[in-house]
């Protein structure tokens, strides 16, 4: 008993954390296809506190056994350099052939491990975003679990959505801040410009741009590349592809035969 106690005392706090994180990852191997269980094992708030993983399981199932590249904005643990990364380790477990990348305003290098790389910087700093994209290339999945500030969410999307591969999915978590004043939202003006939902509700129109009766209409990037959007409680999924399905009535944004 004394030997075990002495051994525990000699192991540093950081080493203990590394062991804990490793043991969680090993345990999660028993539940490869059950993202809810993996979330609980890794102690990420994406299930239990939030209820995101059932939606992730549904939308990400076709990516699971592929060699994907996933970027998640936000590591967790706030300014503590050795705490966080729970969802990154969950993604590593769920995507056994994937590479996981992340960006956080705080230094989280300690939490890096094989197949997990973490950058430091703001999610609206185009310099670091450009550096990441130049180094990694385009992503299959991008998840914004960062500051949740409305302006930041929109700016990050506008920069990163073009860096998403066709067939990829862009996800925004904790969209309830669209209604919270301290994050730039409003609970009384649901059409307030600059909020998450005001912005993304408008992009629904991009899905239907072939139906616009507007002479000489010029398609936006989102008109061309958003193929579906899925809204859940505090969660949005945006699918990227070629949005070229024609109208059965409108041709070149004019009514057929006048």
ABEGO torsion letter per residue (X at the ends): XAAAAAAAAABBAAAAAAAAAAAAAAAAAAAAABAAAAAAAAGBAABGABBAAAAAAAAAAAAAABBBBBBBBEAEGEABAABEGAAAAAAAAABAABBBBBBBABBAAAABBBGBBBBBEBAABAAAAAAAAAAAEBBABBBBABAGBAAAAAAAAAAAAAABBBGBBBBBBGAAAAABAAAGBBAABAABBGBAAAAAAAAAAAAAAAABBBBGBBBBAAAAABABBBBBBGBBBBBBBBBABBBAABBGGBBBGX
